[in-house]
């Protein structure tokens, strides 16, 4: 089967260039990622377990030397483990303070199919949470904590392509079915 690079379908993570691919994205979202207004759920903070945005950790790189990769991707080294842990904690708190909304911006959330992995959701830019309903059952939901850009081009199409790629399934394009590939840096 022929392949197509994801950036050929969506070169700027906004404007999908292939109408058949875009139709596939929309069908995928309707079937596997139904969305609904978050206002249908209780905002009670106790019901929500949000995935932390901050993921900074302390790594010992050699005896007596620790490093932390900060929120901007820069590596900072420390001679004192306590200072490294304090810096990592500050970075994680700063990331949490940077949320645009609770639990996500734009008042919309998605109920992902159980076949869609957390890893794929994260790779496409979704933030994952567990919501405890009135019966005490936990439900996995996800949302986008951002605004002012095209979610279909930036997130939905990427998730669709990642999902199809992981399952070795083709996407429809105007030139026929293609396996999506991703550039590696």
ABEGO torsion letter per residue (X at the ends): XBBBBAAAABAAGABBABAAAAAAAAAAAAAABBBBBAAABBABAAABBBBBABABBBBBABBGBBBBBBAAGBBBBBABAAAAAAAAAAAAAAAAAABABOABBGGBBBBBBAABBAAAAAAAGBBBBBBBBAAGBBBBBBBBBBBGBBAAAAAAAAAAAAAAAAAGBBBBBAAEBBBBBBBBX
